[in-house]
Amino acid sequence: MGSEEGSTHWSVFEGVRNVASSNPETLTSEIETAVNELEYSRATALLNWPSPTSTHIVKTNMSSDSDANPQYDAKMADGTYMAGCAALAAGKLDEAL
């Protein structure tokens, strides 16, 4: 049964031979590509996160004599968010926070 000619024998270590024959630069490149793809997929998943609706925005009550706008300022929030992201991308954690 097991000694028939022409039958191929499968091994758990079959794929290891291909990896062992690769040079270190190729392996490093493949690892970096896999990590980049994972980071990209996670980042795009976060970018596609649903934005909060206006019913979820908490409004504060301010006195009538105040000139401040009590509503949420979307433009200011977007600008602050973009500045924080840019600081994170530049590696400036203190500025981002």
ZIWO-V346022 format. One record per backbone hydrogen bond with DSSP energy under -0.5 kcal/mol. NH is the residue of the N-H (numbers start at 1). CO is the residue of the C=O. Records with the same first field share a line. If there is no record, write none. Layout:
NH = CO  CO
//
This chain:
4 = 1
7 = 4
10 = 8
14 = 11
17 = 13
18 = 14
19 = 15
20 = 16
21 = 17
22 = 18  19
27 = 23
28 = 24
29 = 25
30 = 26
31 = 27
32 = 28
33 = 29
34 = 30
35 = 31
36 = 32
37 = 33
38 = 34
39 = 35
40 = 36
41 = 37
42 = 38
43 = 39
44 = 40
45 = 41
46 = 42
47 = 43
48 = 44
49 = 46
56 = 53
57 = 54
60 = 70
62 = 60
66 = 63
70 = 68
74 = 72
77 = 73
78 = 74
79 = 75
80 = 76
81 = 77
82 = 78
83 = 79
84 = 80
85 = 81
86 = 82
87 = 83
88 = 84
89 = 85
90 = 86
91 = 88
92 = 87
93 = 91
96 = 92
97 = 93
//
